[in-house]
Amino acid sequence: MPPTVYIETSVIGYLTMRLSHDLVTAAAQAVTRDWWETRRAAFDLVSSEVVREEIAAGDPGAVKDRLEILAGLRLLDVTEAAGLLAERLLSEGPLPSRAQYDALHIAVSAIHGVDYLLTWNCKHIANAAMRPSI
């Protein structure tokens, strides 16, 4: 069975948004699109209702594009255990109280034994300084 990859909201955003004029963002978009086209078939891609909730806001056309990407992914349940772990990440761990969605992405991935969490969120989820505490 191939390794599992949890697709977080930022990845779907970079896949579907118009090409940015900002060079750093444009580069991240290009890397994301390249990975999606060339590497995703090697993995079992999963996501969650947390992502669905986040991508459902905004321009209706953009929402449609984001939901089409999500429709191809298996959605993991946000279990009671994931909710409890997210609460601990916020109350006892390194995440600030405003990072509820980020805590849920981490918790759902961990509780379901996902191999990789793919994200561009370096403020909280992929923050190297926070990783040991997470």
DAKATA-V486736 format. One line per field, one symbol per residue. ss: DSSP state (H for helix, E for strand, L for the rest). phi: phi as a letter, one per 20 degrees, with the letter a starting at -180 (. if undefined). burial: b if it has 24 or more other C-alpha atoms within 12 Angstrom, else e. A space follows every 50 residues. Layout:
ss->???
phi->???
burial->???
This chain:
ss->LLLEEEELHHHHHHHHLLLLLLHHHHHHHHHHHHHHHHLHHHLEEEEEHH HHHHHLLLLHHHHHHHHHHHHLLEEELLLHHHHHHHHHHHHLLLLLLLLH HHHHHHHHHHHLLLLEEELLLLLLLLLHHHHLLL
phi->.ffeceeegffffffdffgfeffffffffffffffffddffeceecbbff fgffeeeoggffggfffffffedfeefefffffffggffeedeeefgfef ffffgffffffemffcdebdeefcfdeffeggff
burial->eeebbbbbbbbbbbbbbeeeeeeeeeebbeebeeebeeeeeebebbbbbb bbebbeeeeeeebebbbebbeebebbbbeeebbebbbebbeeebbeeeeb bbbbbbbbbbbbebebbbbbbeebbbeeeeeeeb
